[in-house]
Amino acid sequence: MKLGVRYDLRSPSFGAAFADLYPAAIEQCAWADRLGFETVSLAEHHGADDGYCASPMVVASGIAARTTRLRINLSALVGVLHHPLRLAEDLATLDLISEGRIAMTLGMGYRPHEYEMFGIEKSRRGPLLEEIVSVLDQAWTGEPFEFHGTTVMVRPTPVQKPRPPIYIGGSTEASAIRAARFGDNYFPALPHLTEIYEAERQRLGLEVPPRPDRGPAGPFFIYVTEDPERDWELVGPHVLYATNMTAEWAKERVVNGQIVGATPYPEMQDIDALKASERFFVGTPEDCVRLARSLGQNATLNLHPLMGGLHPDIAWHSLELFEGKVLPALVELGYR
């Protein structure tokens, strides 16, 4: 069973202070690394009222310095908001610091104010993303190449050879078709888009890469406690905020006046709706072990410890129970 942690470090007005969240995320990654977790995923957005993580590469650098095995997934990195050459330099540096433990899912983004904030024409985001992948391919050879009429060279080069993996993300059919033309694989927000991606690869006469070995996925949020009813009231407002805000942002995916794509995070009316959903779990250690058994040995459990600005002290309570009572049971079952 694969274990991972995920952070977006957003915090609403009732959430924990950012000065508490950022150090806690790095400390929790050190904890996860010690226990044999496989991955940490970091997302990116800009100019958000709730402070959604704007500098995932900086956070990743801090995580890399405190860990030795944890693979760091920048998922998703809004590539079109970055200068291609600077992005190549920063990612190569991060790969060196982490000793070859980074991977990235590049996306185009969808929030209009982010394009305005960085002076990017939304209509050019598709060509810009393709250019970025091309630049990374060339830059990470360490050899001179032409960029906008100038001969340039990027040094140092990454540890991973020939380069770190580049995945393409997206939530629309257009993203699947675009991803078929470049990148190493496609990581869509919704599973059915993979079929569109593979069909387009075949139409183009390109090799279809193996599907990412994800296995069954667990809930978006997992919180382990000895008293679920008590702690639903504690964590529920944070989870409710995070899923509803993500669903609200998804409505900004507008093309020609129509909302396109979707998010797997649903709008929820209240905490009772969260409790009834399989996407959010608050339960005892025994409940968590039963959940893992229902998913099977090849499943993935991703913890989102600080979801919705949850205070680190509350998050640590769950993580310590996971370490003390869930993980040993998974080992005994042969899942770890």
Summary of the structure (lengths in Angstrom):
residues: 336
radius of gyration: 20.0
end to end distance: 5.9
largest distance: 63.5
contacts: 1091
relative contact order: 0.14
helix: 46%
strand: 17%
